[in-house]
Amino acid sequence: ATITGIDIFTHKKHEDACPTSHSIDAPFVTRKEFQLADIAADGFVTMVTEDGKTKEDLKLPTEEEDQEMVNNLKKAFEAGKDVLIGVMCAMGKEKIIDFKELNQLHIYPSPLIFNLLK
């Protein structure tokens, strides 16, 4: 069987062929939300975790497909809105995939979300 998948971090398409009698490992994927506290000039974000600690190890996505979401995120933050960032986690990697404004509950997803729903 030929399996085709989209990398959730890079949006690249991958194909693999495997006999139907074999098992294939699938990653365990989770989604977390953090409140945005700051966006640094170098693109790193400061987020607040559920227990009130700060998390500063994620950078805004740089892929072309994500730029509309990133621009909307920056505009909302610069306008002083409270923002929750959605982070996809799998295989030891994390990526910002969407955000929502707490005041209005608008959700601005990355195109990745639409690709997964197709």
Backbone as JSON, one array per atom type, in Angstrom:
{
  "sequence": "ATITGIDIFTHKKHEDACPTSHSIDAPFVTRKEFQLADIAADGFVTMVTEDGKTKEDLKLPTEEEDQEMVNNLKKAFEAGKDVLIGVMCAMGKEKIIDFKELNQLHIYPSPLIFNLLK",
  "N": [[0.85, -1.18, 0.0], [0.45, 2.24, -0.7], [1.19, 5.07, 1.1], [0.3, 8.36, 1.69], [1.2, 11.41, 3.11], [0.99, 14.58, 4.85], [3.43, 16.61, 6.18], [3.13, 17.85, 9.38], [4.53, 19.97, 10.35], [6.11, 21.17, 8.37], [4.6, 21.25, 6.08], [5.21, 19.71, 3.9], [4.8, 17.19, 1.42], [4.78, 13.69, 1.81], [5.53, 10.36, 0.77], [5.11, 6.83, 1.2], [5.79, 3.42, 0.72], [4.51, 0.33, 1.71], [4.14, -3.07, 2.64], [0.85, -4.45, 2.97], [0.61, -6.18, 5.04], [2.2, -5.35, 7.09], [2.63, -3.37, 10.07], [2.28, 0.12, 10.68], [3.84, 2.77, 12.27], [2.34, 5.48, 13.95], [2.46, 8.92, 14.71], [1.96, 10.38, 17.97], [-0.09, 12.98, 18.4], [-0.62, 16.12, 19.84], [-2.5, 18.99, 20.94], [-1.99, 22.13, 22.29], [-2.83, 25.04, 24.24], [-1.72, 28.35, 24.8], [-1.45, 31.44, 26.57], [-0.61, 34.42, 24.93], [2.13, 36.45, 25.7], [4.18, 38.1, 24.77], [5.82, 39.21, 21.76], [8.87, 38.86, 20.38], [11.42, 40.78, 18.63], [12.92, 39.06, 17.07], [11.15, 37.1, 16.41], [10.58, 35.13, 18.25], [8.25, 33.96, 20.68], [6.74, 34.84, 23.79], [5.0, 32.97, 26.04], [2.34, 32.2, 28.32], [1.96, 29.55, 30.5], [-0.47, 27.09, 31.69], [0.02, 26.83, 34.42], [1.06, 29.27, 35.08], [3.7, 29.79, 34.48], [6.35, 31.0, 32.31], [6.89, 30.41, 28.83], [9.29, 30.31, 26.41], [10.39, 29.27, 24.08], [9.48, 28.95, 21.48], [9.16, 29.9, 18.08], [7.61, 32.19, 15.82], [5.87, 30.82, 13.01], [7.55, 30.47, 9.84], [6.99, 29.63, 7.34], [5.64, 30.11, 4.09], [2.93, 29.49, 3.76], [1.85, 30.02, 6.24], [1.92, 32.73, 6.7], [-0.23, 34.6, 6.55], [-1.76, 33.95, 8.82], [0.19, 34.49, 10.79], [0.6, 37.26, 10.41], [-1.98, 38.22, 11.07], [-2.04, 37.43, 13.74], [0.03, 39.01, 14.84], [-1.08, 41.57, 14.4], [-3.39, 41.47, 16.03], [-2.21, 41.16, 18.56], [-0.66, 43.52, 18.73], [-2.73, 45.33, 18.78], [-3.54, 45.13, 21.32], [-5.11, 43.03, 22.17], [-6.26, 40.16, 24.01], [-4.74, 37.1, 23.51], [-4.87, 33.7, 22.63], [-2.64, 31.13, 21.84], [-2.49, 28.44, 19.62], [-0.79, 25.4, 19.76], [0.78, 22.81, 18.06], [1.92, 19.61, 18.89], [4.26, 17.04, 18.42], [6.3, 14.15, 18.21], [8.49, 15.23, 19.64], [8.64, 17.8, 18.65], [7.39, 21.16, 18.26], [4.93, 23.48, 17.08], [3.52, 26.62, 16.28], [0.22, 26.81, 15.34], [-2.23, 28.08, 15.13], [-4.38, 30.76, 16.31], [-6.47, 32.46, 18.7], [-8.57, 35.19, 19.48], [-9.33, 36.23, 22.66], [-11.29, 38.05, 23.43], [-13.19, 38.17, 21.34], [-13.38, 35.65, 20.36], [-12.61, 34.82, 17.76], [-11.23, 32.56, 15.46], [-8.16, 31.98, 13.95], [-6.85, 29.96, 11.84], [-3.95, 28.09, 10.76], [-3.18, 27.22, 7.35], [-2.66, 24.52, 7.41], [-4.52, 23.26, 9.09], [-6.85, 23.26, 7.54], [-6.0, 21.58, 5.45], [-5.77, 19.16, 6.82], [-8.4, 18.59, 7.32], [-9.5, 17.95, 4.92]],
  "CA": [[0.0, 0.0, 0.0], [1.16, 3.52, -0.72], [0.61, 6.01, 2.07], [0.7, 9.74, 1.44], [0.91, 12.27, 4.25], [1.5, 15.95, 4.87], [4.18, 16.9, 7.41], [2.37, 18.88, 10.11], [5.4, 21.08, 10.7], [6.69, 21.83, 7.19], [3.59, 21.19, 5.01], [5.73, 18.94, 2.77], [4.11, 15.94, 1.14], [5.64, 12.51, 1.88], [4.91, 9.1, 0.37], [5.83, 5.65, 1.62], [5.18, 2.17, 0.3], [4.69, -0.68, 2.74], [3.19, -4.17, 2.46], [-0.35, -4.33, 3.81], [0.73, -7.08, 6.19], [3.02, -4.71, 8.12], [2.06, -2.26, 10.84], [2.98, 1.39, 10.5], [3.75, 3.62, 13.45], [1.74, 6.8, 13.76], [2.85, 9.79, 15.83], [0.96, 10.87, 18.92], [-0.14, 14.43, 18.18], [-1.47, 16.84, 20.79], [-2.65, 20.43, 20.72], [-2.02, 22.88, 23.55], [-3.06, 26.48, 24.1], [-1.0, 29.21, 25.73], [-1.73, 32.86, 26.41], [0.52, 35.17, 24.4], [2.57, 37.56, 26.55], [5.04, 39.01, 24.03], [6.46, 38.77, 20.52], [10.18, 39.52, 20.28], [11.79, 41.23, 17.29], [13.47, 37.93, 16.31], [10.07, 36.16, 16.1], [10.26, 34.24, 19.37], [7.11, 34.42, 21.45], [6.67, 34.51, 25.2], [3.66, 32.5, 26.33], [2.09, 31.84, 29.71], [1.38, 28.22, 30.6], [-1.61, 26.99, 32.61], [0.47, 26.99, 35.81], [1.55, 30.62, 35.27], [5.11, 29.93, 34.1], [6.52, 31.47, 30.93], [7.49, 29.5, 27.84], [9.89, 31.24, 25.45], [11.21, 28.49, 23.15], [8.84, 28.8, 20.18], [9.26, 31.03, 17.16], [6.49, 32.27, 14.88], [6.14, 30.08, 11.77], [8.12, 31.26, 8.76], [6.55, 29.08, 6.06], [4.78, 31.02, 3.32], [1.52, 29.13, 3.99], [1.43, 30.49, 7.56], [2.16, 34.17, 6.88], [-1.48, 35.32, 6.82], [-2.06, 33.7, 10.23], [1.19, 35.2, 11.59], [0.3, 38.69, 10.31], [-3.18, 38.48, 11.88], [-1.65, 37.27, 15.14], [0.77, 40.22, 15.23], [-2.03, 42.7, 14.45], [-4.24, 41.32, 17.22], [-1.38, 41.42, 19.74], [-0.32, 44.94, 18.74], [-3.95, 46.06, 19.1], [-3.79, 44.96, 22.75], [-6.11, 41.98, 22.43], [-5.8, 38.94, 24.68], [-4.62, 36.1, 22.46], [-4.45, 32.34, 22.93], [-1.92, 30.53, 20.72], [-2.6, 26.99, 19.5], [0.5, 24.78, 19.46], [0.74, 21.39, 17.72], [3.09, 18.92, 19.44], [4.42, 15.65, 17.99], [7.66, 13.64, 18.0], [9.47, 16.13, 20.22], [8.62, 19.1, 17.99], [6.22, 22.0, 18.5], [4.74, 24.55, 16.11], [2.33, 27.44, 16.41], [-0.62, 26.5, 14.19], [-3.37, 28.99, 15.04], [-4.59, 31.59, 17.49], [-7.8, 33.05, 18.81], [-8.7, 36.36, 20.34], [-10.22, 35.89, 23.77], [-12.4, 39.0, 23.51], [-14.2, 37.94, 20.32], [-13.35, 34.23, 20.02], [-12.35, 34.52, 16.35], [-10.13, 31.63, 15.32], [-7.39, 32.19, 12.73], [-6.01, 28.78, 11.72], [-2.97, 27.9, 9.7], [-3.74, 26.39, 6.27], [-2.48, 23.12, 7.77], [-5.76, 22.74, 9.66], [-7.76, 22.99, 6.42], [-5.5, 20.42, 4.74], [-6.06, 17.97, 7.6], [-9.84, 18.34, 7.31], [-9.92, 17.54, 3.57]],
  "C": [[0.89, 1.24, 0.0], [0.43, 4.48, 0.21], [1.18, 7.39, 1.77], [0.29, 10.57, 2.65], [1.53, 13.64, 4.09], [2.19, 16.17, 6.21], [3.49, 18.06, 8.13], [3.22, 20.08, 10.49], [5.91, 21.85, 9.49], [5.74, 21.92, 6.01], [4.09, 20.43, 3.79], [4.97, 17.62, 2.65], [5.13, 14.79, 1.15], [4.85, 11.28, 1.45], [5.77, 7.95, 0.84], [5.07, 4.43, 1.13], [5.51, 1.11, 1.33], [3.71, -1.81, 2.46], [2.01, -4.05, 3.42], [-0.3, -5.24, 5.02], [1.55, -6.49, 7.33], [2.25, -3.6, 8.83], [2.9, -1.02, 10.6], [2.75, 2.23, 11.75], [3.14, 4.96, 13.07], [2.13, 7.67, 14.95], [1.67, 10.14, 16.71], [1.0, 12.39, 18.85], [-1.08, 15.05, 19.2], [-1.51, 18.31, 20.4], [-2.77, 21.09, 22.08], [-2.31, 24.34, 23.24], [-2.32, 27.23, 25.2], [-1.42, 30.65, 25.5], [-0.47, 33.59, 25.96], [0.84, 36.34, 25.32], [3.4, 38.57, 25.78], [5.51, 38.36, 22.73], [7.75, 39.56, 20.38], [10.48, 39.88, 18.82], [12.32, 40.08, 16.43], [12.42, 36.85, 16.02], [9.76, 35.18, 17.21], [9.12, 34.84, 20.18], [7.28, 34.01, 22.91], [5.21, 34.17, 25.5], [3.56, 32.16, 27.81], [1.4, 30.48, 29.73], [0.23, 28.22, 31.6], [-1.21, 27.21, 34.06], [1.14, 28.34, 36.06], [3.02, 30.83, 34.94], [5.19, 30.43, 32.66], [7.24, 30.42, 30.1], [7.98, 30.39, 26.72], [10.68, 30.53, 24.35], [10.6, 28.29, 21.77], [8.95, 30.08, 19.37], [8.02, 31.02, 16.27], [6.84, 31.49, 13.61], [6.66, 31.0, 10.67], [7.71, 30.75, 7.38], [5.57, 30.04, 5.4], [3.29, 30.77, 3.6], [0.97, 29.72, 5.3], [1.46, 32.0, 7.72], [0.89, 34.97, 7.14], [-1.86, 35.17, 8.29], [-1.1, 34.49, 11.13], [0.91, 36.7, 11.56], [-0.93, 39.06, 11.13], [-2.9, 38.37, 13.37], [-0.92, 38.53, 15.63], [-0.16, 41.43, 15.35], [-2.89, 42.65, 15.7], [-3.44, 41.64, 18.48], [-1.04, 42.9, 19.85], [-1.52, 45.82, 19.06], [-4.34, 45.89, 20.57], [-4.81, 43.9, 23.1], [-5.46, 40.81, 23.17], [-5.86, 37.81, 23.67], [-4.19, 34.76, 23.04], [-3.81, 31.75, 21.68], [-2.13, 29.02, 20.77], [-1.28, 26.41, 19.04], [0.3, 23.29, 19.21], [2.04, 20.76, 18.21], [3.11, 17.47, 18.96], [5.9, 15.34, 17.83], [8.73, 14.59, 18.51], [9.55, 17.5, 19.57], [7.34, 19.84, 18.36], [6.15, 23.08, 17.44], [3.46, 25.3, 16.41], [1.48, 27.23, 15.16], [-1.82, 27.42, 14.05], [-3.42, 29.87, 16.28], [-6.04, 32.02, 17.54], [-7.75, 34.2, 19.79], [-9.71, 36.02, 21.42], [-11.44, 36.79, 23.82], [-13.52, 38.65, 22.55], [-14.31, 36.49, 19.91], [-13.34, 33.97, 18.51], [-11.16, 33.57, 16.3], [-9.49, 31.84, 13.96], [-6.44, 31.01, 12.56], [-4.96, 28.9, 10.61], [-3.63, 27.09, 8.6], [-3.6, 24.9, 6.54], [-3.77, 22.51, 8.29], [-6.74, 22.41, 8.55], [-7.32, 21.77, 5.64], [-5.81, 19.13, 5.49], [-7.53, 17.6, 7.54], [-10.34, 17.86, 5.95], [-9.98, 16.05, 3.45]]
}
